Amino acid sequence: MADSLNVQIDGRAFAHRLYQFALAYSGWRHATVIDSGESFMALSTGLQAALWALGGVPEEHRTDSLSAAFNNLAEQESLTGRYDELCRHYGLRATRCNPGQSNENGSIESRHDSLKTALDQALRLRGSRSFDNRSAYEAFVGAIVQRLNTRYAKLLAIERPMLRPLPVRRTAEFEELPARVSKYGIFTLKGAQYSAPSQLIGHRLTVRQYAQHIECWLGGQCVLSRPRAMPQDGQRHGRSIDYRHLVGALKRKPGAFARWVLRDAAFPRAVYRQTWERLTAQRPEREACKIMVGLLVLAADGHEAQLAQELEQLIELNQLPDLNALTALLAPPRSAVPDVVVTLPTLASYDELLEVSV
């Protein structure tokens, strides 16, 4: 767990773990940011990223008992089989510590503390623990790990000839699951809810679930890619909702927006949520719903960023949005296209041109 680092992404606390791979002799390490909990996908993603960054494969891969990655015996058997297949793909000998005996993997456990300490010190020197997005934080972690690895360059040069070559390609880093899109444009994957375009309603999809995103396949074609839904604010299951998928249905029944179960997950930016709160506090519910849905329709037409700026200015001025005025500003009606009449010359006129040239 890396929650003690108190990292924030886009102003929110970022609950995450760090998967760390380290060589016992040289001390070379690689860290991967994981926010999907302990699972086989997290292990596979972190291990493969480390091996390809290292450029070789050690003889043995040792982990803890992996007891936190499964909930029942069947899940344990499935994870064990998939982990063994992963190790066979890379030619690794898989070994595990006994449950509760972290000292059996002491050369790695001690490096967990040193990595967290290095990250904490770097965050203190940085002066802020907040990052604009996940990519910026991952780049920060990568820079700190690379700085630590400079100490082990000479030892790694001794250990590198002992590494085995990498296979031709990586093995699958996803789990395939079936999902059917409901009539509301929603499908559920391991308890998490995702939205889908209306064209996919009623279709059964094959979903590839990666550590950080999902891909939806239909008839051998990838028809949708979404960030993986993560629980937030005490939720048991996450939601990954794209308001553009659902705004068409809301436009037909805007009054349903107030009690829509997916309402809070549908706001594209924080300023839209703030606007909704101000509308409900100062306008009747029916009118507030109509205005808010109209704003989402306007945002879905390609004006999300510009509309967000306008809404921020209205909040600073303590004014409520005027839907008609914003529509006229951002999406003015198209002017009438004039009728153009093209008169084609007769063929005889070309004969006259030839006579002149002669």
C-alpha positions as CSV (number, residue, x, y, z in Angstrom):
1,M,0.0,0.0,0.0
2,A,1.2,3.5,-0.9
3,D,-1.6,5.5,0.7
4,S,0.8,6.8,3.3
5,L,2.3,9.0,0.6
6,N,-0.9,11.0,0.5
7,V,-0.7,11.5,-3.3
8,Q,-3.5,13.4,-5.0
9,I,-4.6,13.2,-8.6
10,D,-6.6,16.1,-10.0
11,G,-7.4,17.2,-6.4
12,R,-8.5,13.8,-5.2
13,A,-6.8,11.3,-2.9
14,F,-5.2,8.6,-5.0
15,A,-5.5,5.2,-3.3
16,H,-2.9,2.9,-5.0
17,R,-0.2,0.3,-4.6
18,L,3.3,0.0,-6.0
19,Y,4.3,-3.3,-7.6
20,Q,8.0,-3.5,-7.3
21,F,10.3,-5.9,-9.0
22,A,13.9,-6.1,-7.8
23,L,17.0,-8.3,-8.5
24,A,18.3,-9.8,-5.4
25,Y,22.0,-9.5,-6.3
26,S,22.4,-6.1,-8.0
27,G,19.4,-4.4,-6.4
28,W,18.1,-3.1,-9.8
29,R,14.4,-2.4,-9.4
30,H,11.3,-1.4,-11.4
31,A,8.0,0.0,-10.0
32,T,4.5,0.0,-11.5
33,V,1.6,2.1,-10.1
34,I,-1.4,-0.1,-9.4
35,D,-4.8,1.2,-8.4
36,S,-6.9,-1.9,-9.2
37,G,-6.0,-3.8,-6.0
38,E,-4.0,-7.0,-5.7
39,S,-4.9,-9.2,-8.7
40,F,-3.4,-11.4,-11.3
41,M,-3.7,-8.6,-13.8
42,A,-1.7,-6.2,-11.6
43,L,0.9,-8.9,-11.1
44,S,1.1,-9.7,-14.8
45,T,1.3,-6.0,-15.9
46,G,3.9,-5.1,-13.3
47,L,6.1,-8.2,-13.9
48,Q,6.1,-8.0,-17.7
49,A,6.8,-4.2,-17.6
50,A,9.8,-4.9,-15.4
51,L,11.2,-7.7,-17.5
52,W,11.0,-5.7,-20.7
53,A,12.5,-2.7,-19.1
54,L,15.3,-4.9,-17.8
55,G,15.8,-6.5,-21.1
56,G,16.2,-10.0,-19.8
57,V,14.7,-12.7,-17.6
58,P,16.1,-14.0,-14.3
59,E,16.1,-17.7,-13.4
60,E,13.6,-17.4,-10.5
61,H,10.7,-15.1,-9.6
62,R,9.7,-15.1,-6.0
63,T,6.5,-13.5,-4.6
64,D,4.6,-13.6,-1.4
65,S,1.7,-16.1,-0.9
66,L,-0.6,-14.0,-3.1
67,S,-3.4,-14.7,-0.6
68,A,-4.8,-11.1,-1.0
69,A,-5.4,-11.7,-4.8
70,F,-8.2,-14.2,-4.4
71,N,-11.4,-14.6,-2.3
72,N,-12.2,-18.3,-2.6
73,L,-10.6,-21.7,-3.4
74,A,-11.8,-21.6,-7.1
75,E,-10.3,-18.2,-7.6
76,Q,-7.1,-19.3,-5.9
77,E,-6.8,-22.3,-8.3
78,S,-7.5,-20.1,-11.3
79,L,-4.9,-17.5,-10.3
80,T,-2.3,-20.2,-9.5
81,G,-2.8,-21.7,-13.0
82,R,-2.6,-18.4,-14.8
83,Y,0.5,-17.4,-12.8
84,D,2.2,-20.7,-13.7
85,E,1.4,-20.1,-17.4
86,L,2.9,-16.6,-17.1
87,C,6.1,-17.9,-15.6
88,R,6.4,-20.7,-18.2
89,H,6.0,-18.1,-21.0
90,Y,9.1,-16.3,-19.7
91,G,11.0,-19.4,-18.5
92,L,10.8,-18.4,-14.9
93,R,10.9,-20.7,-11.9
94,A,8.0,-19.6,-9.8
95,T,8.4,-19.7,-6.0
96,R,6.4,-18.3,-3.1
97,C,7.0,-17.4,0.5
98,N,5.0,-19.2,3.1
99,P,1.9,-17.3,4.4
100,G,2.9,-14.8,7.1
101,Q,6.7,-15.3,6.6
102,S,7.8,-12.1,4.9
103,N,11.3,-12.7,6.2
104,E,11.7,-15.4,3.5
105,N,11.7,-12.6,0.9
106,G,13.7,-10.2,3.0
107,S,15.9,-8.9,0.1
108,I,12.7,-7.5,-1.5
109,E,10.7,-6.5,1.6
110,S,13.5,-4.1,2.7
111,R,13.4,-2.4,-0.7
112,H,9.7,-1.7,-0.3
113,D,10.5,0.6,2.6
114,S,13.5,2.2,0.9
115,L,11.3,3.0,-2.2
116,K,8.5,4.6,-0.1
117,T,11.1,6.6,1.8
118,A,12.7,7.8,-1.4
119,L,9.3,8.8,-2.9
120,D,8.3,10.5,0.4
121,Q,11.5,12.6,0.5
122,A,11.1,13.5,-3.2
123,L,7.5,14.6,-2.6
124,R,8.6,16.8,0.3
125,L,11.3,18.4,-1.9
126,R,8.8,18.9,-4.7
127,G,6.6,20.9,-2.3
128,S,3.4,19.3,-3.4
129,R,1.8,15.8,-3.4
130,S,-0.8,16.8,-6.0
131,F,-0.5,15.8,-9.7
132,D,-2.6,16.9,-12.7
133,N,-3.1,13.3,-13.9
134,R,-2.0,9.8,-13.4
135,S,0.6,9.9,-16.2
136,A,2.5,12.8,-14.4
137,Y,2.6,10.7,-11.2
138,E,3.8,7.6,-13.0
139,A,6.6,9.7,-14.7
140,F,7.6,11.0,-11.2
141,V,7.8,7.5,-9.8
142,G,9.8,6.3,-12.8
143,A,12.3,9.2,-12.4
144,I,12.9,8.3,-8.7
145,V,13.3,4.6,-9.5
146,Q,15.8,5.5,-12.2
147,R,17.7,7.6,-9.8
148,L,17.9,4.7,-7.4
149,N,19.1,2.4,-10.1
150,T,22.1,4.5,-10.9
151,R,23.7,3.2,-7.7
152,Y,23.5,-0.4,-8.9
153,A,24.9,0.1,-12.4
154,K,28.2,-1.7,-11.8
155,L,26.5,-4.7,-10.0
156,L,23.9,-4.9,-12.8
157,A,26.7,-5.1,-15.3
158,I,27.9,-8.2,-13.5
159,E,24.4,-9.8,-13.2
160,R,23.2,-9.0,-16.7
161,P,25.1,-11.8,-18.5
162,M,23.2,-14.3,-16.2
163,L,19.8,-13.2,-17.5
164,R,18.0,-15.2,-20.1
165,P,16.7,-13.6,-23.3
166,L,13.2,-12.3,-23.5
167,P,10.5,-14.2,-25.5
168,V,9.4,-13.0,-28.9
169,R,6.4,-11.2,-27.5
170,R,4.6,-10.5,-24.2
171,T,1.8,-12.8,-23.1
172,A,-1.8,-11.5,-22.7
173,E,-2.2,-8.8,-20.1
174,F,-6.0,-9.0,-20.0
175,E,-8.9,-11.1,-18.9
176,E,-11.7,-11.8,-21.3
177,L,-15.3,-11.5,-19.9
178,P,-18.7,-11.5,-21.6
179,A,-21.0,-8.5,-21.1
180,R,-24.4,-7.5,-22.5
181,V,-25.4,-3.9,-23.1
182,S,-28.8,-3.2,-21.5
183,K,-31.5,-1.1,-23.0
184,Y,-30.3,1.8,-20.9
185,G,-26.8,1.7,-22.6
186,I,-25.1,0.2,-19.5
187,F,-23.2,-3.0,-19.0
188,T,-21.7,-4.5,-15.8
189,L,-18.3,-6.0,-15.5
190,K,-17.4,-7.6,-12.1
191,G,-19.8,-5.3,-10.4
192,A,-18.5,-2.1,-12.1
193,Q,-20.8,-0.2,-14.4
194,Y,-19.8,1.2,-17.9
195,S,-21.7,3.2,-20.4
196,A,-21.8,2.3,-24.1
197,P,-23.0,4.1,-27.3
198,S,-26.7,3.5,-28.2
199,Q,-25.7,1.5,-31.3
200,L,-24.4,-1.3,-29.0
201,I,-27.7,-1.6,-27.0
202,G,-28.7,-5.3,-26.9
203,H,-25.4,-6.6,-28.2
204,R,-23.3,-9.1,-26.3
205,L,-19.7,-8.0,-26.1
206,T,-16.4,-9.7,-25.4
207,V,-14.6,-7.4,-22.9
208,R,-10.9,-7.5,-22.4
209,Q,-10.1,-6.2,-19.0
210,Y,-6.6,-4.8,-18.5
211,A,-5.1,-3.3,-15.4
212,Q,-6.0,0.2,-16.3
213,H,-8.6,0.1,-19.1
214,I,-11.1,-2.2,-20.9
215,E,-11.6,-3.0,-24.6
216,C,-15.0,-4.1,-25.9
217,W,-14.9,-6.4,-29.0
218,L,-17.8,-7.2,-31.3
219,G,-17.3,-9.5,-34.2
220,G,-13.5,-9.3,-34.1
221,Q,-13.6,-5.5,-34.0
222,C,-12.8,-3.2,-31.0
223,V,-15.9,-1.0,-30.8
224,L,-15.2,0.7,-27.4
225,S,-12.3,1.5,-25.1
226,R,-12.9,2.9,-21.6
227,P,-10.7,3.6,-18.5
228,R,-11.2,0.9,-16.0
229,A,-13.9,1.8,-13.4
230,M,-12.4,2.2,-9.9
231,P,-14.5,2.7,-6.7
232,Q,-14.4,6.2,-5.3
233,D,-15.7,8.0,-2.2
234,G,-16.5,4.8,-0.4
235,Q,-18.3,3.1,-3.3
236,R,-18.1,-0.7,-3.4
237,H,-18.0,-0.8,-7.2
238,G,-16.7,1.8,-9.6
239,R,-18.5,3.5,-12.5
240,S,-17.0,4.7,-15.8
241,I,-19.8,6.7,-17.4
242,D,-19.4,8.8,-20.6
243,Y,-22.3,11.3,-20.6
244,R,-22.1,11.5,-24.4
245,H,-23.4,7.9,-24.6
246,L,-26.5,8.7,-22.6
247,V,-27.3,12.4,-23.3
248,G,-29.6,11.4,-26.1
249,A,-32.0,9.6,-23.8
250,L,-31.8,12.4,-21.2
251,K,-32.7,14.9,-23.9
252,R,-36.1,13.1,-24.4
253,K,-36.8,13.0,-20.6
254,P,-34.8,15.7,-18.9
255,G,-36.9,15.6,-15.8
256,A,-35.4,12.2,-14.9
257,F,-32.0,13.8,-14.4
258,A,-32.6,14.8,-10.8
259,R,-33.0,11.2,-9.5
260,W,-30.9,9.5,-12.1
261,V,-28.7,6.9,-10.3
262,L,-25.8,7.6,-12.6
263,R,-26.1,11.4,-12.4
264,D,-23.0,12.1,-10.3
265,A,-20.8,9.8,-12.5
266,A,-22.0,11.6,-15.7
267,F,-20.6,15.1,-15.0
268,P,-17.6,15.5,-17.4
269,R,-15.9,18.1,-15.1
270,A,-16.2,19.4,-11.6
271,V,-17.6,22.7,-12.8
272,Y,-20.6,21.0,-14.3
273,R,-21.4,19.4,-10.9
274,Q,-21.0,22.8,-9.3
275,T,-23.4,24.3,-11.8
276,W,-26.0,21.6,-11.1
277,E,-25.8,22.2,-7.4
278,R,-26.3,26.0,-7.9
279,L,-29.2,25.3,-10.3
280,T,-31.0,23.0,-7.8
281,A,-30.5,25.5,-5.0
282,Q,-32.0,28.5,-6.9
283,R,-34.4,27.1,-9.5
284,P,-37.4,24.7,-9.5
285,E,-36.3,21.1,-10.0
286,R,-38.0,20.8,-13.4
287,E,-36.3,23.9,-14.7
288,A,-33.0,23.0,-13.3
289,C,-33.1,19.6,-15.0
290,K,-34.0,21.1,-18.3
291,I,-31.1,23.6,-18.2
292,M,-28.6,21.0,-17.0
293,V,-29.5,18.5,-19.6
294,G,-29.3,21.2,-22.2
295,L,-25.8,22.1,-21.1
296,L,-24.7,18.5,-21.4
297,V,-26.2,18.3,-24.9
298,L,-24.2,21.4,-25.8
299,A,-21.1,19.9,-24.3
300,A,-21.6,16.7,-26.2
301,D,-21.7,18.6,-29.4
302,G,-18.0,19.4,-29.1
303,H,-18.1,22.4,-26.8
304,E,-17.2,20.7,-23.4
305,A,-14.0,22.7,-22.7
306,Q,-15.2,26.1,-23.9
307,L,-18.5,25.6,-22.0
308,A,-16.6,24.7,-18.9
309,Q,-14.8,28.0,-19.1
310,E,-18.0,30.0,-19.5
311,L,-19.6,28.2,-16.5
312,E,-16.5,29.0,-14.4
313,Q,-16.9,32.7,-15.2
314,L,-20.6,32.6,-14.3
315,I,-19.8,31.0,-10.9
316,E,-17.2,33.8,-10.3
317,L,-19.9,36.4,-11.2
318,N,-22.5,34.5,-9.0
319,Q,-24.8,34.1,-12.0
320,L,-26.8,31.2,-13.3
321,P,-26.3,30.0,-16.8
322,D,-28.7,31.1,-19.6
323,L,-29.0,28.1,-21.9
324,N,-30.2,30.1,-24.9
325,A,-27.4,32.7,-24.6
326,L,-24.7,30.0,-24.2
327,T,-26.1,28.1,-27.2
328,A,-26.1,31.2,-29.3
329,L,-22.5,31.9,-28.2
330,L,-21.0,28.5,-28.7
331,A,-23.3,26.9,-31.4
332,P,-24.9,29.7,-33.4
333,P,-27.4,28.7,-36.0
334,R,-25.9,28.1,-39.4
335,S,-26.6,30.8,-41.9
336,A,-28.6,29.9,-45.0
337,V,-26.5,28.6,-47.9
338,P,-27.2,30.7,-51.0
339,D,-28.3,29.0,-54.1
340,V,-25.6,29.1,-56.7
341,V,-26.6,28.8,-60.3
342,V,-24.0,27.6,-62.8
343,T,-24.7,28.2,-66.5
344,L,-22.8,25.8,-68.7
345,P,-21.6,27.1,-72.1
346,T,-22.8,25.5,-75.3
347,L,-20.5,23.3,-77.2
348,A,-20.7,25.6,-80.2
349,S,-18.9,28.3,-78.2
350,Y,-15.8,26.1,-78.2
351,D,-15.8,26.1,-82.0
352,E,-15.7,29.9,-82.0
353,L,-12.6,29.8,-79.7
354,L,-10.8,27.5,-82.2
355,E,-11.6,29.8,-85.1
356,V,-10.1,32.8,-83.2
357,S,-6.9,30.8,-82.4
358,V,-6.4,30.0,-86.1
